């Protein structure tokens, strides 16, 4: 009887750990609905240091994941790819969450020198900048003028 109780207790703990991991992922990300109604999850950055770091030092980004920087007020926000390791599709959105600019397949900067790394986009006023894995604009059919929901 005690052995059966131990097995059941262990299984409940394992199930609880799996549920916590899923809940933790949901806690750390926010759902974002793309124009074609596909839902992805994004990490939301609101602090200046976090937004500057963005995708730096990351070796991957899952196909249905992204990073959303929320600036709070309209600004010109070019993307800089120093220490970014993977290609990204970068989207600038206005206050109404409409895409105002896209930099598709933005390459990572291979240079060890920060001053040799170019900036991309940021030619339109934007309140949000969304970074998705390279090829996402084509994969999801996202165009300038489309709206996102979050």
ChimeraX commands (.cxc) that place a marker at each C-alpha (Angstrom):
marker #1 position 0.00,0.00,0.00 radius 0.5
marker #1 position 2.80,2.38,0.93 radius 0.5
marker #1 position 4.60,1.59,-2.34 radius 0.5
marker #1 position 1.46,2.37,-4.38 radius 0.5
marker #1 position 1.08,5.66,-2.51 radius 0.5
marker #1 position 4.75,6.54,-3.27 radius 0.5
marker #1 position 4.29,5.84,-6.99 radius 0.5
marker #1 position 1.11,7.93,-7.17 radius 0.5
marker #1 position 2.74,10.76,-5.19 radius 0.5
marker #1 position 5.79,10.74,-7.51 radius 0.5
marker #1 position 3.57,10.85,-10.60 radius 0.5
marker #1 position 1.63,13.80,-9.18 radius 0.5
marker #1 position 4.88,15.68,-8.50 radius 0.5
marker #1 position 6.12,15.04,-12.06 radius 0.5
marker #1 position 2.80,16.18,-13.51 radius 0.5
marker #1 position 2.91,19.31,-11.33 radius 0.5
marker #1 position 6.44,20.13,-12.50 radius 0.5
marker #1 position 5.41,19.87,-16.15 radius 0.5
marker #1 position 2.43,22.12,-15.49 radius 0.5
marker #1 position 4.61,24.66,-13.64 radius 0.5
marker #1 position 7.05,24.77,-16.58 radius 0.5
marker #1 position 4.20,25.51,-18.97 radius 0.5
marker #1 position 2.76,28.10,-16.60 radius 0.5
marker #1 position 6.19,29.71,-16.17 radius 0.5
marker #1 position 6.55,30.00,-19.96 radius 0.5
marker #1 position 3.10,31.57,-20.14 radius 0.5
marker #1 position 3.98,33.90,-17.26 radius 0.5
marker #1 position 7.14,35.12,-19.00 radius 0.5
marker #1 position 5.51,35.63,-22.41 radius 0.5
marker #1 position 2.44,37.35,-23.79 radius 0.5
marker #1 position 0.25,36.13,-26.65 radius 0.5
marker #1 position 0.41,38.19,-29.84 radius 0.5
marker #1 position -1.98,37.60,-32.75 radius 0.5
marker #1 position -0.52,38.13,-36.20 radius 0.5
marker #1 position -2.57,39.60,-39.09 radius 0.5
marker #1 position -3.40,36.09,-40.39 radius 0.5
marker #1 position -4.77,35.16,-36.93 radius 0.5
marker #1 position -1.78,32.99,-36.03 radius 0.5
marker #1 position -0.92,33.30,-32.36 radius 0.5
marker #1 position 2.66,33.46,-31.17 radius 0.5
marker #1 position 4.15,34.25,-27.76 radius 0.5
marker #1 position 6.45,37.20,-27.19 radius 0.5
marker #1 position 8.73,38.39,-24.43 radius 0.5
marker #1 position 7.80,42.00,-23.73 radius 0.5
marker #1 position 10.65,44.44,-23.08 radius 0.5
marker #1 position 9.82,47.79,-21.47 radius 0.5
marker #1 position 13.10,48.74,-19.78 radius 0.5
marker #1 position 15.67,50.59,-21.86 radius 0.5
marker #1 position 18.51,48.16,-21.07 radius 0.5
marker #1 position 16.36,45.14,-21.96 radius 0.5
marker #1 position 15.26,46.74,-25.23 radius 0.5
marker #1 position 18.85,47.57,-26.14 radius 0.5
marker #1 position 19.89,43.96,-25.48 radius 0.5
marker #1 position 16.91,42.53,-27.39 radius 0.5
marker #1 position 18.16,39.48,-29.29 radius 0.5
marker #1 position 21.84,39.94,-28.48 radius 0.5
marker #1 position 23.74,36.80,-27.42 radius 0.5
marker #1 position 20.90,34.40,-28.26 radius 0.5
marker #1 position 21.66,31.39,-30.44 radius 0.5
marker #1 position 18.06,30.73,-31.48 radius 0.5
marker #1 position 14.47,31.87,-31.40 radius 0.5
marker #1 position 11.67,29.31,-31.76 radius 0.5
marker #1 position 9.47,29.73,-34.86 radius 0.5
marker #1 position 6.43,30.84,-32.82 radius 0.5
marker #1 position 8.31,33.12,-30.44 radius 0.5
marker #1 position 9.42,36.73,-30.56 radius 0.5
marker #1 position 10.62,39.76,-28.65 radius 0.5
marker #1 position 8.42,42.86,-28.45 radius 0.5
marker #1 position 9.94,46.14,-27.33 radius 0.5
marker #1 position 7.38,48.68,-26.10 radius 0.5
marker #1 position 8.76,52.23,-26.16 radius 0.5
marker #1 position 5.74,53.95,-24.60 radius 0.5
marker #1 position 5.81,56.89,-27.02 radius 0.5
marker #1 position 6.34,57.20,-30.78 radius 0.5
marker #1 position 10.01,57.37,-31.73 radius 0.5
marker #1 position 12.49,56.49,-34.44 radius 0.5
marker #1 position 13.97,53.18,-33.29 radius 0.5
marker #1 position 16.56,51.69,-35.64 radius 0.5
marker #1 position 17.63,48.11,-34.94 radius 0.5
marker #1 position 21.31,47.42,-34.42 radius 0.5
marker #1 position 22.58,43.88,-34.93 radius 0.5
marker #1 position 25.79,43.91,-32.90 radius 0.5
marker #1 position 26.11,40.59,-31.03 radius 0.5
marker #1 position 22.90,39.30,-32.65 radius 0.5
marker #1 position 23.62,35.74,-33.77 radius 0.5
marker #1 position 20.64,34.85,-35.96 radius 0.5
marker #1 position 18.74,36.47,-38.86 radius 0.5
marker #1 position 15.62,38.33,-37.77 radius 0.5
marker #1 position 12.53,39.83,-39.31 radius 0.5
marker #1 position 12.00,43.17,-37.59 radius 0.5
marker #1 position 8.65,44.96,-37.57 radius 0.5
marker #1 position 7.96,48.53,-36.46 radius 0.5
marker #1 position 4.40,49.17,-35.26 radius 0.5
marker #1 position 2.62,52.42,-34.49 radius 0.5
marker #1 position 0.35,53.15,-31.53 radius 0.5
marker #1 position -2.57,51.32,-33.22 radius 0.5
marker #1 position -0.28,48.26,-33.64 radius 0.5
marker #1 position -0.18,48.69,-37.41 radius 0.5
marker #1 position 3.02,47.62,-39.17 radius 0.5
marker #1 position 4.70,50.76,-40.52 radius 0.5
marker #1 position 8.04,49.25,-41.55 radius 0.5
marker #1 position 9.63,45.82,-42.03 radius 0.5
marker #1 position 13.26,44.71,-42.25 radius 0.5
marker #1 position 13.03,41.11,-43.49 radius 0.5
marker #1 position 15.86,38.62,-42.97 radius 0.5
marker #1 position 17.98,41.18,-41.16 radius 0.5
marker #1 position 21.43,39.59,-40.96 radius 0.5
marker #1 position 23.41,39.28,-37.75 radius 0.5
marker #1 position 26.55,41.37,-37.58 radius 0.5
marker #1 position 29.60,39.12,-37.86 radius 0.5
marker #1 position 32.07,41.83,-36.82 radius 0.5
marker #1 position 33.67,41.86,-33.38 radius 0.5
marker #1 position 33.72,45.65,-33.61 radius 0.5
marker #1 position 30.46,47.33,-32.61 radius 0.5
marker #1 position 31.15,50.37,-34.82 radius 0.5
marker #1 position 31.27,48.15,-37.92 radius 0.5
marker #1 position 27.72,46.85,-37.38 radius 0.5
marker #1 position 24.96,48.57,-39.37 radius 0.5
marker #1 position 21.55,49.67,-38.17 radius 0.5
marker #1 position 18.34,48.69,-39.93 radius 0.5
marker #1 position 14.97,50.39,-40.26 radius 0.5
marker #1 position 13.68,52.93,-37.81 radius 0.5
marker #1 position 12.69,55.30,-40.62 radius 0.5
marker #1 position 9.09,55.59,-39.42 radius 0.5
marker #1 position 7.71,56.64,-36.05 radius 0.5
marker #1 position 6.92,53.53,-34.02 radius 0.5
marker #1 position 5.82,52.67,-30.51 radius 0.5
marker #1 position 6.63,48.94,-30.73 radius 0.5
marker #1 position 9.38,46.90,-32.37 radius 0.5
marker #1 position 8.76,43.19,-32.88 radius 0.5
marker #1 position 11.63,40.80,-33.58 radius 0.5
marker #1 position 10.78,37.38,-35.04 radius 0.5
marker #1 position 12.93,34.65,-36.58 radius 0.5
marker #1 position 14.20,35.48,-40.07 radius 0.5
marker #1 position 11.67,34.56,-42.75 radius 0.5
marker #1 position 8.64,35.16,-40.53 radius 0.5
marker #1 position 7.21,37.99,-42.66 radius 0.5
marker #1 position 7.07,35.62,-45.63 radius 0.5
marker #1 position 6.02,32.59,-43.57 radius 0.5
marker #1 position 3.11,34.45,-41.95 radius 0.5
marker #1 position 2.36,36.82,-44.87 radius 0.5
marker #1 position 2.93,40.02,-42.88 radius 0.5
marker #1 position 3.00,43.31,-44.81 radius 0.5
marker #1 position 3.21,47.03,-44.08 radius 0.5
marker #1 position -0.30,48.20,-43.16 radius 0.5
marker #1 position -1.24,44.95,-41.37 radius 0.5
marker #1 position -2.30,45.08,-37.71 radius 0.5
marker #1 position -1.19,42.92,-34.81 radius 0.5
marker #1 position -3.18,42.25,-31.63 radius 0.5
marker #1 position -1.71,42.09,-28.15 radius 0.5
marker link #1:1,2 radius 0.2
marker link #1:2,3 radius 0.2
marker link #1:3,4 radius 0.2
marker link #1:4,5 radius 0.2
marker link #1:5,6 radius 0.2
marker link #1:6,7 radius 0.2
marker link #1:7,8 radius 0.2
marker link #1:8,9 radius 0.2
marker link #1:9,10 radius 0.2
marker link #1:10,11 radius 0.2
marker link #1:11,12 radius 0.2
marker link #1:12,13 radius 0.2
marker link #1:13,14 radius 0.2
marker link #1:14,15 radius 0.2
marker link #1:15,16 radius 0.2
marker link #1:16,17 radius 0.2
marker link #1:17,18 radius 0.2
marker link #1:18,19 radius 0.2
marker link #1:19,20 radius 0.2
marker link #1:20,21 radius 0.2
marker link #1:21,22 radius 0.2
marker link #1:22,23 radius 0.2
marker link #1:23,24 radius 0.2
marker link #1:24,25 radius 0.2
marker link #1:25,26 radius 0.2
marker link #1:26,27 radius 0.2
marker link #1:27,28 radius 0.2
marker link #1:28,29 radius 0.2
marker link #1:29,30 radius 0.2
marker link #1:30,31 radius 0.2
marker link #1:31,32 radius 0.2
marker link #1:32,33 radius 0.2
marker link #1:33,34 radius 0.2
marker link #1:34,35 radius 0.2
marker link #1:35,36 radius 0.2
marker link #1:36,37 radius 0.2
marker link #1:37,38 radius 0.2
marker link #1:38,39 radius 0.2
marker link #1:39,40 radius 0.2
marker link #1:40,41 radius 0.2
marker link #1:41,42 radius 0.2
marker link #1:42,43 radius 0.2
marker link #1:43,44 radius 0.2
marker link #1:44,45 radius 0.2
marker link #1:45,46 radius 0.2
marker link #1:46,47 radius 0.2
marker link #1:47,48 radius 0.2
marker link #1:48,49 radius 0.2
marker link #1:49,50 radius 0.2
marker link #1:50,51 radius 0.2
marker link #1:51,52 radius 0.2
marker link #1:52,53 radius 0.2
marker link #1:53,54 radius 0.2
marker link #1:54,55 radius 0.2
marker link #1:55,56 radius 0.2
marker link #1:56,57 radius 0.2
marker link #1:57,58 radius 0.2
marker link #1:58,59 radius 0.2
marker link #1:59,60 radius 0.2
marker link #1:60,61 radius 0.2
marker link #1:61,62 radius 0.2
marker link #1:62,63 radius 0.2
marker link #1:63,64 radius 0.2
marker link #1:64,65 radius 0.2
marker link #1:65,66 radius 0.2
marker link #1:66,67 radius 0.2
marker link #1:67,68 radius 0.2
marker link #1:68,69 radius 0.2
marker link #1:69,70 radius 0.2
marker link #1:70,71 radius 0.2
marker link #1:71,72 radius 0.2
marker link #1:72,73 radius 0.2
marker link #1:73,74 radius 0.2
marker link #1:74,75 radius 0.2
marker link #1:75,76 radius 0.2
marker link #1:76,77 radius 0.2
marker link #1:77,78 radius 0.2
marker link #1:78,79 radius 0.2
marker link #1:79,80 radius 0.2
marker link #1:80,81 radius 0.2
marker link #1:81,82 radius 0.2
marker link #1:82,83 radius 0.2
marker link #1:83,84 radius 0.2
marker link #1:84,85 radius 0.2
marker link #1:85,86 radius 0.2
marker link #1:86,87 radius 0.2
marker link #1:87,88 radius 0.2
marker link #1:88,89 radius 0.2
marker link #1:89,90 radius 0.2
marker link #1:90,91 radius 0.2
marker link #1:91,92 radius 0.2
marker link #1:92,93 radius 0.2
marker link #1:93,94 radius 0.2
marker link #1:94,95 radius 0.2
marker link #1:95,96 radius 0.2
marker link #1:96,97 radius 0.2
marker link #1:97,98 radius 0.2
marker link #1:98,99 radius 0.2
marker link #1:99,100 radius 0.2
marker link #1:100,101 radius 0.2
marker link #1:101,102 radius 0.2
marker link #1:102,103 radius 0.2
marker link #1:103,104 radius 0.2
marker link #1:104,105 radius 0.2
marker link #1:105,106 radius 0.2
marker link #1:106,107 radius 0.2
marker link #1:107,108 radius 0.2
marker link #1:108,109 radius 0.2
marker link #1:109,110 radius 0.2
marker link #1:110,111 radius 0.2
marker link #1:111,112 radius 0.2
marker link #1:112,113 radius 0.2
marker link #1:113,114 radius 0.2
marker link #1:114,115 radius 0.2
marker link #1:115,116 radius 0.2
marker link #1:116,117 radius 0.2
marker link #1:117,118 radius 0.2
marker link #1:118,119 radius 0.2
marker link #1:119,120 radius 0.2
marker link #1:120,121 radius 0.2
marker link #1:121,122 radius 0.2
marker link #1:122,123 radius 0.2
marker link #1:123,124 radius 0.2
marker link #1:124,125 radius 0.2
marker link #1:125,126 radius 0.2
marker link #1:126,127 radius 0.2
marker link #1:127,128 radius 0.2
marker link #1:128,129 radius 0.2
marker link #1:129,130 radius 0.2
marker link #1:130,131 radius 0.2
marker link #1:131,132 radius 0.2
marker link #1:132,133 radius 0.2
marker link #1:133,134 radius 0.2
marker link #1:134,135 radius 0.2
marker link #1:135,136 radius 0.2
marker link #1:136,137 radius 0.2
marker link #1:137,138 radius 0.2
marker link #1:138,139 radius 0.2
marker link #1:139,140 radius 0.2
marker link #1:140,141 radius 0.2
marker link #1:141,142 radius 0.2
marker link #1:142,143 radius 0.2
marker link #1:143,144 radius 0.2
marker link #1:144,145 radius 0.2
marker link #1:145,146 radius 0.2
marker link #1:146,147 radius 0.2
marker link #1:147,148 radius 0.2
marker link #1:148,149 radius 0.2
marker link #1:149,150 radius 0.2
view
